[in-house]
Amino acid sequence: MKILMVDVDGVLVHGRPADGLPFGTYLERDLGLPVTVLQQEFFKPFWVDIVTGREPIEPRLTPVLAQIAPHIETEALLRYWFENDSRLDERLLEDLAELRKSGVALYLATNQEHRRAAWLMNEHGLARHFDDIFYSAKLGHRKPGQDFFRLASEATGARPEDIGFIDDAPENIEGARQFGWNAVQWTAGMRLETAIASLSNPAPQTNSGTVLRPVPLSGVFTRRD
């Protein structure tokens, strides 16, 4: 494995910094906007086009807010969202740093629109931990679509079999495996060394009889707990 792709939400990022709850848990209390209304009037009709880069977020969100919450500025809501959807798994970041020292390149592979992707990398500091980010609005395709994995692979110049991937969504794991990435589903409480061990297990034989064996990464991790 030369490259590890890491999902964001549900793997590296887990909701509100204080408690890990979804960012909209107290949206109505804090800003006077029920999250169910925001979901119905904004996310449901417009999100697919926004998250695949066909439309920017601001021109869609601004008129919706004018109708459902005219007291809230677009930038204020975006800031509230980003800051309340930003709890990092610090232990995973530490483990990823150790893996990176071994020579494995690290990338984020995530379904995001442009603004939050930039915020995560720049203001939240993930650019210090990852070589780059591949996200749906930039690529024009969402996981688990095969074009997402194809375009991310082409951008790195790596063969699919040289790429590892961790994601919490089963459909994304299946899509990545169909394309040829070595993928493992991330679950609550998992350690990176456990995921890497799963990626390093001998793969099943192909139709030609060839056995694909990812390179083991023994010795990269030392337990701290």
N, C-alpha and C positions, 0 to 999 in steps of 0.2 A: 504494500500500500504506500503510494507516494503522496496521496492527497486525502484529507478527511474533510468532508462537507458536513456542516452542523446546522440543524434547524434552529430557528430562533424561539418562537412562542411555544411553550410546552416542553422545551428542552433547556435552552439557555436563559430564557426570560419567563418569569412567572408572576404576572400581574402587579398589584400594588406593592411598592417597596416595604410598607409597614407590615403587611399581613398576607400578601400573595393572592388576595381576592381579585376578581376581574375588575378592570379599570372603571367600569360603569357602576359598580356596586353602590356608590354614594353620589352618583352624578346628580340625581334629583335634589338631594340634600345640599350639595355643594354649589350647584349651578342652576338649580331649578328646572332641570330637563329630565324627564323620565327616560331611562335607557331604552325602554320598550318603544317609546315614540321615536327616538333616534334610529333604532333598528328598523322600524317599519317605514319611516319616511326617507331615510337616507341610505342605510346599508343595504337593505333589501332591493331597492330598485337600481342603485347606481354602483354598488361595490365591485361587481365583476368587471365593468369597464375601467374603473379606477385602478384596481389591483393588477390589471394586465396592461396598464399604461396607455389605454386608448383615450383616456381623459384624465386631466389633472384633478386633484381633489378639491381645490378651492372654488372653482366656478360651479361645482355641483353642491358643495356644502353650504356656501354663502346664501343662496336663495332659499334653501331648505330651512336654515336657521332663521331667516327673516320671517318665515311662516310659523314655525313651531316654537321659536325661542328668540324673539327679536332683541332681547336684552343681552345676548351672548355674541361676542365677536368671533369670527372664524378662527383667528389666531389664538384666542383664549381657549377655545375648545380643543384645538389641536395640541396646544401646550398641556392642557389638563390630561388629555388622552395619553400623550407620550410619556409624561412624567409619572402617571399612575399605571403605566403598563411597562415597567422597567426593572422589576426586581431580578437581579442577576444571580445565577447559581455560581457563587464564588468558588466553591469547591471544584466544580466542573472547569471553570476558567483556570484554576491552578493546575489541574490535571492536563488540560489542553496545552498549557505553557510547557509542561514537561515533555509532552509529545512533540511539540514544535521544535524543542531543542534537539530531538533525535533526527531531525531533518524532514519530518512530514509537514507539508504545506497545509495550512488551515484556511478554509473558506466558509462563509455563511451561505446557506442555500435555503431561501425562504420566500413565502408569498407575502409581499409587502408592496405598498405604493411608494412613490418617490420620496415624499416628505419624511415619513417615519424611517425609511431605510437610511436616509442621510442623517437623521437625528441619531439613530442608533450608532452609526459609525463615527460620527464627528462629535456631537455634544455628549453622547453617552460613553464615548471612548473605546468602542469595540474595534476601531481601526488599529489600535495598539496591539490587539490580540489576534487579528486575522489578516491574511494577505489580501483579501478582497471580499466582496459580497455579491452573490448572484441572487437577484430577486425578480419576482414575476413582472413588475411594471417595466423593468429595464429589459428583460428578455422578451416580453410580449406574450408570455405563456405561464400558466400556473402549474405547480405540482398538483396532481401526479401525472400531468400530460408528458408524453415522451419528448416533446420539443423542449421542455424545460431542461431535462437531463442532457439532451443532445447539445443544446447551446452552451450549457455550463461546461460540459466536457470539452467542446471545441475551443472555448475561451482559455482553458488551461493547457490545451495541447496534449492532455494525458489520455491514455486509453481507458475505456470504461472499467476494465478489470483492475486498473491501478488506483481506483477511487473508492474510498470508504464513505459511508453516509449514516448518520444517526438522525432519527426523526421520531416523533411520538405518534404520528398518524399512520395506521396500518396501510391505508391506500397509497400513501407516499412511499412507504417501504416497498410495496408491491410494484409500483411504477418504476422505482429506481432499479429494482432487481430485474425487471423485464428489459430495461435498457442495458443492463450489464454491470451496474455498480454493485459493490459488496455492501449490503445495507442491513442494519439491525434496528429493531424498534426500541426506542428509549422509553423506559418506564420510571415511575416515581421511585426515588431512592437508588437508582442504578449508579454504579461507578463507571468511569470511562474505561478503566482497565477490564471490567467485565464485558463492556461492549466491544473493545478491541479483541479480547479473547474470542468472542463470537465471530468477529470478522476474520480472525486468523485460523479458524477451524478449516480443515480440508473441505473444499467445495465438491459437490457431486460431479460425476463424469458428464461430459457433453455427449452429444450424439456420435461424435467421431471417436469417443473413447478417451479423449484427453482429459486429464484431471487438472483443474485450475486450483492452485494453492496460493492464497495470499501470503506474503512474507510475514512471519511471526514478528511481533514487537516485544519480545520478552525483555525484561530488565529496564523498560522505560519508566515504570511506575514503582514507587515505594509507598507503602501504606503509612498513613498518618493518623489512623483512627483505630 
